Amino acid sequence: MRIELINTGSELLLGYTVNTHANYIAGQLAERGLRLCRQTTVGDDRQEMRDAVAAALDRSDIILITGGLGPTSDDFTRDVVAELLGRQLIHHPAIAESIRDRFRRRNRQMPESVLIQALVPAGATVLENINGTAPGLFLEHAGKQIYLLPGPPRELKPMFEKLNLPRRDRLDCRVFKVARLPESIVEETVAPVLKDLPALELGYCARMGEVEVRVLGDNLDEAERRIRAALGDNIFGVAGDRLEEVVLKMMAGKTLAVAESCTGGYIAHRLTNVSGSSAVFLTGYVTYANESKMRLLGVREETLKTHGAVSEATCREMAEGARRQADYALATTGIAGPTGGTADKPVGLVFIGLATPTQTVVERHVFTFDRETFKQVVSQYALDALRRELLRS
């Protein structure tokens, strides 16, 4: 069974609006044991939409179309679908009355133009929209099922959850999240140990500082055993896990402080995004200036003069200064760029310090990314350094 999604709206292609529908709908389908086979986004162009819907009808069994059901001139999804299927648009009195009632209850004057949303392709089933005026529509044509759904997420999601879609056993898919290793190394490690397992789909997705390994099909228990054996402690979690959540769970009964320069509080931001983090995370210092490093963390002026702010020695003293407040401490200092680098200390250079009850360890890396990506990757490596230390202790 092929299921296809068409998202409409020029705002999605111009970058003004983030298209979250594919992620949401694919996840909802997976919960029903179904897979989304194709996703297409088209702008507010009738011919583009007509071509997309016609192609979907040729190759797919279920077509989901989002957006373009409202009352304005760029809302023509129902028109295009009706024309393509050779169906007339018919006024639906119950929808019109529902729209009028919605405006009455809000004590607002109703523009007559909104009643265009009461036009329904002949033979369509109306899907109630509890959060808006544009109803959804369901049509069957030549053995194909077509769902027209509203674009705003707050309207689409309640409607989608009630759709009478087929349901199979939950899609058997396992995802393993790997820290630090590049995608190519992960594949070189995993692919050979799975090559003799039949009916198995294997995929990878690289993100900043981590890689996801995805397996679907049969023999998943054996596949998981082999993947875990091959990757070992490089695996920090499974689908849905965030590294900061994993680390905070491992820290139960222990406390943590952070001292950040180049990451500008990003590690603290990630930690405090986790509910209950206050049981572990005690304090964070953003010591961007040298004076702050000395005053708040006790970094020695001599260290800064001799080695500089971006150095192993400074990072070590930052971590040890922060650890006076907690059992463990992380510290970062580096050159995020794009300016500020030298021959000895290039843009992207970073030192990551971890102070524990028994020792302080400092890692040196060079990450040549833009500033925001740099901060994300450095925070990932810092949290993973703590995770690996907790596994050893």
Secondary structure by P-SEA (a helix, b strand, c coil): cbbbbbbbcccccccccccaaaaaaaaaaaaacccccbbbbbcccaaaaaaaaaaaaacccbbbbcccccccccccaaaaaaaaabbbbbbbaaaaaaaaaaaaaacccccccccccccccccbbbbbbccccbbbbbbbcccbbbbbbbccaaaaaaaaaacccccccccbbbbbbbccccaaaaaaaccccccccccccccccccccbbbbbbbccaaaaaaaaaaaaacccccccccccaaaaaaaaaccccbbbbbccccaaaaaaaacccccccccccccccccaaaaaacccccaaaaaacccccaaaaaaaaaaaaccccbbbbbbcccccccccccccccbbbbbbbcccbbbbbbbbbbccaaaaaaaaaaaaaaaaaaaaaac
